[in-house]
Amino acid sequence: MTGLPTREDTLAIMHEYTASESLRKHMLAVEAAMRAYAEKFGEDVERWGVTGLIHDFDYERFPNDAHSPTEEHPAEGVRILRSRGFPEDVLTAILGHATYSGVPRESKMAKTLFAVDELTGLITATALVRPSRSVMEVETKSVRKKMKDKAFARGVNRDDVINGAADLGVDLDEHIDFVIRAMQRSAEALGLAGA
């Protein structure tokens, strides 16, 4: 494989390694946000989309509770993707989305991946507690309110959401709104179109 793998090939790898429906949907949500930002920034939509789609594919098999920079997720996944011909800029962005990897986020793509990763989880959780279970009803203010509730979606790192937006140079509320809208366009695929 040379150059950027197709979305279909990337999706096949993601499915090969990830059985969890919620983790698959998380990667689809990150893909949707990455594609929307690539469009906004005038960047390569396919490249950014593939990066979002594959960023956590190894998480289920190599969860990395110890936060090792060189073992398990995302280092193991990057080794697998490198062997399959994924481009280095994509791999660097994937390494950089884990703060413990020690890999700096220098490209706009890497900064965007980090900025949308945890936020998509928070938006998904916010949608799922609504009676409709629909992202169509999620508003920025409700996400901000849920962010303050430490017991809500405990797995979401609030600092990563805040720092990600700051590093990207975007206002937090505008960032949240932008990612909500990106996810709304993919609501059906994300299982968030409502009851």
Secondary structure, 3 states (H helix, E strand, C coil): CCCCCCHHHHHHHHHHHCCCHHHHHHHHHHHHHHHHHHHHHCCCHHHHHHHHHHCCCCCCCCCCCCCCCCCCCCHHHHHHHHHCCCCHHHHHHHHHCCHHHCCCCCCHHHHHHHHHHHHHHHHHHHHHCCCCCEHHHCCHHHHHHHHHCCCCCCCCCHHHHHHHHHHHCCCHHHHHHHHHHHHHHCHHHHCCECC
